[in-house]
Amino acid sequence: MAWRNAGVNYTFSPNGQMAPPITNLTLTGVTVNGISLGDLSVIHGSGGITQYADPNGNAQVNLLQQNGYAAVNLQSVAVNEKGRVVGTYSNSRSVDLAEITLGTFNGANSLKRIDGGAFSATSESGPPTYGGPGRITGSSLEGSNTDIADEFAKMIITQQAYSANTRVISTGNQMIQDLLNMLR
């Protein structure tokens, strides 16, 4: 809906009364959101309108009172066991500022590793489940999330592969030495 000038200027005298008084106004061809409403009549009543809330020109001033706390400064931020970021203010009041949502995966070992120890979901890990078991501990460093048994198994396999490769190189070296001895 676009604004359209109705062709009438509302002006007010120094005492707040409409000058000249307009008792009614007809708006022709009014359309709102594509729906034609036809002609509308705006009737201001017998007293007309004023720039005040009262048709007699009386203005009422309301006294507003504070119903909250005075201005304060944020002193500290901490994370509680429920994963809520709690701000403590200079008036000793604590307020929950945000919440860290804890998500778990059915196939946590199938998450895809991203930069900096972050992980993302894969089709094998499934979507995250929120509100499951677990807790968040503030002001602490996360321990290793490496499966030590899995890493030892990989290390043993790597050592055996290294030993086998050194034997192949030693055998190849011995064969070359034997060949050179036969040529002399």
C-alpha positions as CSV (number, residue, x, y, z in Angstrom):
1,M,0.0,0.0,0.0
2,A,1.5,3.3,-1.0
3,W,0.7,6.7,0.6
4,R,-1.5,9.0,-1.4
5,N,-2.3,12.6,-0.6
6,A,-5.9,13.1,0.3
7,G,-5.8,16.7,-0.9
8,V,-6.5,18.2,2.5
9,N,-3.9,19.8,4.8
10,Y,-4.4,19.6,8.5
11,T,-3.2,22.7,10.2
12,F,-3.3,23.7,13.9
13,S,-3.5,27.1,15.6
14,P,-1.0,28.1,18.3
15,N,-3.5,26.9,21.0
16,G,-3.5,23.4,19.4
17,Q,-7.0,23.5,17.8
18,M,-7.4,22.6,14.1
19,A,-7.7,25.7,12.0
20,P,-9.8,25.6,9.9
21,P,-11.9,22.8,11.6
22,I,-12.6,19.7,9.4
23,T,-15.5,17.6,10.6
24,N,-15.4,14.9,7.9
25,L,-13.3,13.9,4.9
26,T,-14.1,11.5,2.1
27,L,-11.3,9.4,0.6
28,T,-12.2,8.2,-2.9
29,G,-11.1,5.0,-4.6
30,V,-9.3,3.4,-1.6
31,T,-7.4,0.2,-2.4
32,V,-5.6,-1.9,0.3
33,N,-3.4,-4.8,-0.8
34,G,-5.1,-5.0,-4.1
35,I,-8.7,-5.0,-2.6
36,S,-10.9,-2.1,-3.6
37,L,-12.7,-0.6,-0.6
38,G,-14.4,2.2,-2.6
39,D,-15.0,5.5,-0.9
40,L,-14.3,6.0,2.8
41,S,-15.5,8.7,5.1
42,V,-13.3,9.9,8.0
43,I,-15.5,11.6,10.6
44,H,-13.7,13.6,13.2
45,G,-16.7,14.2,15.5
46,S,-18.2,17.4,16.7
47,G,-15.1,18.7,18.5
48,G,-12.8,18.1,15.5
49,I,-9.3,17.0,16.3
50,T,-6.4,18.6,18.1
51,Q,-2.8,17.9,18.1
52,Y,-3.4,16.7,21.7
53,A,-5.1,13.6,22.8
54,D,-8.1,15.5,24.2
55,P,-10.6,17.3,21.8
56,N,-10.7,20.2,24.3
57,G,-7.0,20.8,23.9
58,N,-6.0,19.6,27.4
59,A,-2.7,17.8,27.4
60,Q,-2.0,15.2,30.1
61,V,1.5,14.5,31.2
62,N,2.2,11.1,32.7
63,L,5.0,10.6,35.2
64,L,7.0,7.5,34.3
65,Q,8.8,5.6,37.0
66,Q,11.6,3.1,36.7
67,N,10.5,-0.4,37.5
68,G,13.9,-2.1,36.8
69,Y,17.5,-2.0,37.9
70,A,19.8,1.0,37.6
71,A,22.5,0.9,34.9
72,V,25.2,-1.7,35.7
73,N,28.4,-3.0,34.2
74,L,29.1,-6.6,33.1
75,Q,31.8,-7.9,35.5
76,S,32.4,-11.5,34.4
77,V,31.1,-14.3,32.1
78,A,31.1,-18.0,33.0
79,V,29.6,-21.2,31.6
80,N,27.6,-23.4,34.0
81,E,27.0,-27.2,33.8
82,K,23.8,-26.8,31.9
83,G,25.7,-25.0,29.1
84,R,24.4,-21.6,29.9
85,V,26.6,-18.5,29.5
86,V,26.0,-16.5,32.7
87,G,26.9,-12.9,33.0
88,T,27.5,-11.4,36.5
89,Y,26.9,-7.6,36.8
90,S,28.2,-5.0,39.2
91,N,25.0,-5.2,41.2
92,S,25.8,-8.9,42.0
93,R,22.9,-10.0,39.8
94,S,23.5,-13.0,37.4
95,V,21.7,-13.3,34.1
96,D,21.7,-16.1,31.5
97,L,23.0,-14.5,28.4
98,A,23.2,-17.5,26.0
99,E,23.1,-21.3,25.9
100,I,25.5,-23.7,24.4
101,T,23.6,-26.6,22.9
102,L,25.2,-30.0,23.4
103,G,24.7,-32.4,20.5
104,T,25.5,-36.1,20.3
105,F,25.8,-38.4,17.3
106,N,24.9,-42.1,16.9
107,G,28.1,-42.7,14.9
108,A,30.5,-40.3,16.6
109,N,33.5,-42.2,15.2
110,S,32.3,-41.4,11.7
111,L,32.4,-37.6,12.0
112,K,34.5,-35.8,9.5
113,R,37.5,-33.9,11.0
114,I,37.8,-30.2,10.0
115,D,40.4,-27.6,10.9
116,G,41.3,-27.0,14.5
117,G,39.8,-30.1,16.1
118,A,36.3,-29.4,14.8
119,F,34.1,-32.0,13.3
120,S,31.1,-32.1,10.9
121,A,28.3,-34.6,10.4
122,T,28.5,-37.2,7.7
123,S,25.9,-39.7,6.4
124,E,27.6,-42.4,8.5
125,S,27.5,-40.4,11.7
126,G,23.8,-39.4,11.3
127,P,22.3,-36.1,12.3
128,P,22.9,-34.6,15.7
129,T,20.6,-35.3,18.6
130,Y,20.1,-32.4,21.0
131,G,19.3,-32.6,24.7
132,G,21.0,-36.0,25.2
133,P,23.4,-37.1,27.9
134,G,26.5,-35.1,28.6
135,R,27.6,-31.9,30.3
136,I,29.7,-28.9,29.7
137,T,32.3,-27.8,32.2
138,G,33.3,-24.2,32.2
139,S,36.9,-22.9,32.7
140,S,38.4,-26.2,31.7
141,L,40.5,-27.6,28.9
142,E,39.1,-30.6,27.0
143,G,41.2,-33.8,27.4
144,S,42.2,-35.9,24.5
145,N,39.4,-37.5,22.5
146,T,41.8,-40.1,20.9
147,D,41.0,-43.8,21.1
148,I,44.3,-45.1,22.5
149,A,43.6,-48.8,21.6
150,D,42.8,-47.8,18.0
151,E,46.0,-45.7,17.8
152,F,48.2,-48.5,19.2
153,A,46.8,-50.9,16.7
154,K,47.6,-48.5,13.9
155,M,51.1,-48.1,15.3
156,I,51.8,-51.8,15.4
157,I,50.6,-52.2,11.8
158,T,52.8,-49.3,10.7
159,Q,55.8,-50.9,12.5
160,Q,55.3,-54.2,10.9
161,A,55.0,-52.6,7.4
162,Y,58.2,-50.7,8.1
163,S,60.0,-53.9,9.1
164,A,58.8,-55.7,6.0
165,N,60.0,-52.9,3.8
166,T,63.4,-52.8,5.4
167,R,63.7,-56.5,4.8
168,V,62.8,-56.1,1.1
169,I,65.4,-53.3,0.8
170,S,68.0,-55.5,2.6
171,T,67.3,-58.5,0.3
172,G,67.5,-56.3,-2.8
173,N,70.8,-54.9,-1.6
174,Q,72.1,-58.4,-1.0
175,M,71.0,-59.5,-4.5
176,I,72.9,-56.6,-6.1
177,Q,76.0,-57.4,-4.0
178,D,75.8,-61.1,-5.2
179,L,75.4,-60.0,-8.8
180,L,78.4,-57.7,-8.6
181,N,80.5,-60.5,-7.1
182,M,79.6,-62.8,-9.9
183,L,80.7,-60.3,-12.5
184,R,84.2,-59.9,-11.0
